[in-house]
Amino acid sequence: DELRLVYGSRMEAEYLASVSDYVYEASKLIDLSGKKLSGKRNHIHQFLRQYADDYEYVPVDESKLSECKHILDAWCDKNEGESVHPDNSERVACYELFNNWGRLGVKGALLKVAGRFEAFTVGELLNRETAAIRIEKANSSINGIYTVINREFCAHEWNHVKYVNREEDMGIKGLRKSKQSYNPVSRVNKYLVKISK
């Protein structure tokens, strides 16, 4: 509205749903209570049926970044494909984060399953009320692993905040379905603004 007051009809704003962030109540991501999150509880039960006594939550420090890179590389090899530009890929962005780990004030976690590191996640505190999950990668052949790493990370690191921002869906149908299935309380709407001369 402030931009429109300055630029009037010269301004055009286009809502970008694919890059608008999903925001959740932190407590709901931890306890997964309620009918709408029953599917997430089922994912965790599937995981625990197989690995209840054989998984471990491990906080990430610089000594564990090589394990995160290994998981990331396997995920990228499987999901990014050959059409991705080598200078503009998720792998490049994540490596940049890893290479600057000590300067960024981020937190991370690994999930060790049956003796192997199979998932990792990275997030940061945005303000006193909100944390943001920046990266979450896992071996998708392990049922429920994404739900487990998300719940464990929120329970261990973000149980003192009110909200967790899990970022956008990038217009990817499966990612959109997953983010919506966690029952967001709001979206951080983003726009492309064009100002004509």
N, C-alpha and C positions, 0 to 999 in steps of 0.2 A: 504494500500500500504506500509506503514512503517513497519507493522508486516511482510509482505511478504519479504521485504528487509532483515529483521533479520533472519526469519525462513525458507525462500525459500519454497521448495517443502514439507517441514515438516508441513506446515500450510495448513489447510483446512477450508474454510469459507462457511457456509450455510446461505443464506438469509432466514429470518424468517418473512414472510409477516404478520402473525397473531399477532405479537408483535411490528410491526413497526407503529409509531404514525402518526396520521392524523393532518395536520396543515392547518389552515384557516386564511383568512384575517379577523381581528376583525371587521372591518367596515361592511363586508358582513354578519357576524353573527348578527349584530345589525339591519341593514336596510333591509336585505334579498332581495336586489334588483336584477333584472335580471330574464330572463326566466328560467334559471336552478334552481332557488330557489322559483319558483311559488308554488310548492307543500308545501313548508314550510309556505309561506304566507297563503295558504289555511288552514293549520292546525291551525294557529293563528286565522283566521276568524271563524273557527268552535268553537274554545274555547271562543272567544269573543261573539259569538251569544248567548251563554248560560250564560257566567259569566262576561260580560263587566263591570257591576257595582258591582260585588261580588267577586273580588279577590284582593289580596294585596301582594306586595313584601316586605319581612321582612329580613333585614340583620341578620346574625347569630352571636351571641356572646355566651359566656359560659352559660348564662341563658337559651338559646334556644336549647342547645344540646340534651336535653331530647326529644324535638319534632323531631329532626333529627333521633334519635335512634328509635323512634316509627315508622317513615316512613321506615327506613332501615329494621327493624325487619319484618314489614309486607311484604316488597319487598322480603326479603330473604326467608321467610316462603313460599311465592308463587313461587319463581324462583329457589332456590338453590337445593331443593330436598334432599333426604336422603343419596345420594351417596357422598356428600361433607364431607370431613374429618373435624371434629369439630375444629381442631387446624390450619386448612389451608383453611379458607373460606373467602369470601368477608366480612361477618359480623365481623369476628375477626379482619381483617385488618382495617375496618372502625372504630371499637371500639377503636383500638390502636390510630388512629388519633384523635378521640374525647377525649380520655384520656390524650392526650398530646397537646391539642388545643392551649394553651397559649404559648407553646414553639416553635411552628412550623411556625408561620407567615403566616398562611392561612387565606383566607376569605371565607365566606359562605353566602348563602341566602336560605330562605324558601319562598314557595308560599302558601298563605292561600286562600282557595277556599270555598266559601259558609260557612265560619265560621270555617273551619277545615284546619290544615296544611296538605297538600297533596303532596308536592314535596320539595326536598332540593338539593343543589349543593355546592361543595367545590372546591376552586382553589387556585393557588398561582402564584406569579410573578416569572418567571424564570430568566429574565434579563430585561433590559429597553424596549426591543421590543416585548417580548413574555410572555404570561401568559399560564398556564396549568390548565385544568379542571381535577381534580382528581376523583371526585365522582359526580354522578347525578342519583338520584333515585326519582321515582314518582309513584303515583297511575295511572297505565296505563289505567284504565277504564274511565279516564277523557280525552276526545279527545283534542289533541293539547297541553297537559300540558308539555310534554318534550320540545317542541319547544318554548313555552312561557318562561319556567324557564331559558333555555339557552339564549334566546334573552335578557331577563331582567337582568340576571347576567352579561352578556357582556356589556350591556348598562350602568349599574350602576357601575360596578367595573373595567372593562377592556377597557373602551372607549379611554384610552390614549395609548394603545399598538397597535402595527401593526399586530401582529399575536396571534392566540390562538391555542394551542396544545390540542386536545381532546383525546389524547392517542390512544391506539390500539383497535382492534376489537376482540382480543382473539380467532380468528377463528370461531366466532359465526356468522352464516349467516345473521340473522336479524340485529345484531349490525353492521356488515360490510355494509349492505345495507343502514342503517341509516347514518353511517359516510360518506359513499360515496355520499349520497343524499345532503349533505351540500356543495358539490363541493370543496374539499380540493385543496389548491394551491401547496402543496407538502407533502411528507412523510418523516419522520425521519426513515431511514432504519436501521434495527437492524440485527445482524448476530450472529450465534453460531460459535465460532472459536475453532478449535481443533488443538493442536500442538502434533505431534507424536515425540517419542523419537528417 
